[in-house]
Amino acid sequence: MPRHHSPGDLRRTEASPVYRAMSEPETPVELFETRPHDPSDRARAVMRRSVGITRRHAAAGTLYDDEGMVSPAVIGELAAAGYWGLRAPSEYGGSGCSLGDWAPFIAELAMVDTWVAGLSSPHAGLGPVNLLTTFGDDEQKGRLLPPLVSGQRLGAFAVTEPGTASDWGAIRTTAVRDGDRFLLTGEKLFITNAVPGRTAAVLCTIDGRLAMLIVELPDVENERFRTVPDETRAPRHVANRALIFDRLPVPAGNVLAADGRKIAYHGLNHGRVLVCAFAAGQLRAFAGTLIPWVRTRTTFGAVIGSRELVQRRLGRLAARIVACDAVLAWSAQLLDEGYRGELECVTAKVFGSEAMKDAAVDILLKTQGSRALLPGTRFADSLYDLLAPTVFEGENEIITLGCFASLAKARLAGPSRPRHPGDAPAQPSDLDGFTGFGGAVLRDSSAEIDAALARYGPELAVRQADAIELAQRIQLATVLLVVARYGARQDDPLVRQAALCMATELGQQLSGRRGTPAYHRLVTDLGAAVAEDRFAPVATAAREPVAMPQHVEAAP
């Protein structure tokens, strides 16, 4: 797939596919295409074993220990299968998976159990496996990676503090040099996988500058190190704790050489892609819950799966599954190719988490009704985990504003291209037409940014209401463009139909137009296929038994 920038340029905002689509006279469509993922035979075998282990324990009810956490037995079996080393280089015992090969597998595993899949993000997405592989020197990799690859030590990513989350200028955790070691002092809050004996990538300051320190947490808490369980409701089956350091000795050789801010952003970009992967898996699990329900629940003499209103919901669910697949494959591919990926990974995270949140309420809850609120149901038991991704790895509107700031800065630094936003293009009816539609909206958005900069100047930075509306349009147009290109390359007619449904819905939001009878028929026909269990992307989602009590009280 040809690119028009040398590798050294790809870290710049100006090289971003989104920025280029906004700035160039013709949409660089090739930058929005995706390739099929193709893991090695070794990696495929690890993935197959890992899914099998998780399914077996889920069926037996043994995934979690007495405290409700993913059990040590499961972690150990996954270690023997090679799960914890999928992203590590083969010379250190791993499988050497690219992100593009690994992320769709995480979506598959999240469909079986989101918390087993979720353990992988702080370990190898956000955290130490990824950061050491990318920024570590040979000595650091040789010493610190093997225990992570083997599962002897799982990884965590420790950035958030009691007084700050996204404002890294307020980081108070410090590491002070003391001979051949650092003494680490500070507190980290809401840290997933923060358990004694594990390895945390800790963002701290060294000599007043942000740095990333790889900390092998002591096996036992002591006066230099302790953890404090928090009361958060998500993630429900994975340890989430505060870390407290008081002059904890850490080898000086454990600091990564690159700028700490750059390293942390790199980890967050990967973590944001994985949020989209979790969404792709969870949306499939929703379908596995709903398909038996809509084929069993009867009202007025017919199953509800035959009703257009329910079919519309299932069609919208299918559209979101395919859209998450598309955005996931695209954003992961860009990171593999060396792009900075900030705009694209934030778009993936925001779209995936919002799709999961909206589908949980507007599709899962409304279709199951009050029964969705009963203990033991997916909605009632997982509600906090379904909502939390909107604030994990950055609250959605805050990180979207950050993207807007990057775009505005790049527009100010670039050559002036005076243009005026055009009229909203006509609503297309096919995927190729939506490619042009999305590109037109992105080009018009650049003109709107330029106009806002000319009007408000530096004050634009504090006009958050104006900025967020424009930035969200850019995100929707980006998703539309990616979904259109992804759908156009699919052989399965129902997957293509789902992509067209999603593109049409996004086009309606961007143009302010109402849905047409043709669109309503397109989405309800798709939903009917889901209700009849003919939609291939959800074929492997476990079908949940339907609880259909006939009486309020048990018979005497």
C-alpha positions, 0 to 999 in steps of 0.5 A: 500500500503506497504512502507519500511520506518517508518513515521519518515524517509519519510521527507528524500530525501533517502526515496523519491520514485524517489531516491529509484528507482534510487538507488535500484537494482529493481524498487520499483514499488509499490511506483509509484502506485496510488489509486482512490480518495474517498472524503467524502459525505460531501466533494462531496456535497461541490464540486458539489455545487461549480462546479454548482455555477461556471458553472452558473455564467460562463454561465450568464457572471457574474463570474467577477466584473467591474474590471475583478476580480472574483466577491464578489458575486461569492466568497460569494456563494462559501463560502456558499457552503463550498468551502473555507473550503474543506481542513480545518479539520471538527472541524473548520468547514471544510470538511477535504479533503486530498490533493489526494481528493481535487486536482482532484476536482481543476482540474475539476473546472479549466476546468470550470474557471481556476481563480476561481480554482486558488483562492484556491491555495494561500488560501488552497494549498500554504497558510494559511489554509494548513499551519495552519492545518499542523503547527499551534497549537490548539489556532492558529487553533481555532482563525485563521482558522474559518474566512478562512473556512467561506470565511470571509477572503481569504488567500494569500502566501507572499514570493517573494520580489522586490529583491528576489524570490528563494534566500530566504537568501536575504529576507529583510522583518523583524518582530521585537518583541514589547511586545505581538506583532511583528512589520512587515516591508518590501515589498512583490511582485507579491502576488496573492489574496493580498487584504485588509481584507484577511489573508497572510502567510508572510515569514520574518526574526525574530531575523535573522532567517526565520519565517512564520507569519500569518498576518490578513491584515487590512480591510483598507489601512493605514500608516502601510499597503498598497497594490500596484497593479502591471502590470502583465498580469497573473493571469488575473481575480485574484488580484495580488499586492505588499504588503508594511508593515511599522511597522504593528502590528501583534499578537505575537501568529501568528508566526508558531512554525516550521522553516520558510523555512520548512513551506514555502517549505511545502506550495510550494510543495502543490502549485506545485501539484495544478499547475499540477491540473490547467494543467489537467483542462486547457488541457480538456478545450482545447479539449472542444474548439477544438472538435467543431472546428475540426468537423466544419472546412472544407478544401478540402471537408472534416472536418479537424478532419478527417486529420491525422495531426490534429488527431495526435495533438488531440491524443497528447493532450489526452495523456497529459491529462491522464499523468497530471491526473496520476502525479497529483494523485501520487504526491498528494498521496505521500504528504498525506502519509507524504513524503517530496515530493520535487522531486515528486512535482517539477516533477508534476509542471514542467511536467504539466506547460510545457504540458500546454505551449506546447499544447497551441502553438503546438495544440490549436494555430496551429489547430485553426490557425489565428482565435485563435488570435482573441479576445474572443478565449481561446488562445488570452484571456488566453495566459499569464495565460497559460504560467505563470505556468512555472515560478509560484511556481519557474521557471521550470529549477531553481527548477529542478536544486534544485532537482538535488542538493538534489539528488547529496547531497544524493548520496554523503552521501550514500554508494558507489555503483559503476556502469556504465550506461547501453545501452539504453534499447529496446523500449517497446510496452506495459505499463508493458514494459515501467515500466521496461524501466523507472526504467532502465533509473532512475538507469542509471541516478544515475550512471551518477550522481555518475560519474559526482560527481567523475569527477567534485567534488564540481565544479558540482554545477556550471556546470548547463548545464550538471546538467539540462540535467541529471535532466530533464531526471530523470523527464521524466523517472519518469513521464513515470513510473507513467503514465505506472503504472496509465494506466495499472490500467485503465479499459477505453481502450482509457485512457489506449491507451492515457497512452501508447501514452504518455509513448511511446513519453517519451520513444522516447525522452529518447532513442533518437529513432524516432516514428514508424508507429505503434506509429503514428497509435496509436496516430492518432487513439486516436485523431480520438476518441477525434475528434469524442467526444468519449474520456471520460476524456473530456466529461464534458468540455464545448464545445465552439461555433465555429465562422465561418464568411463567409465574411470579411465585413458585407453584405449591 
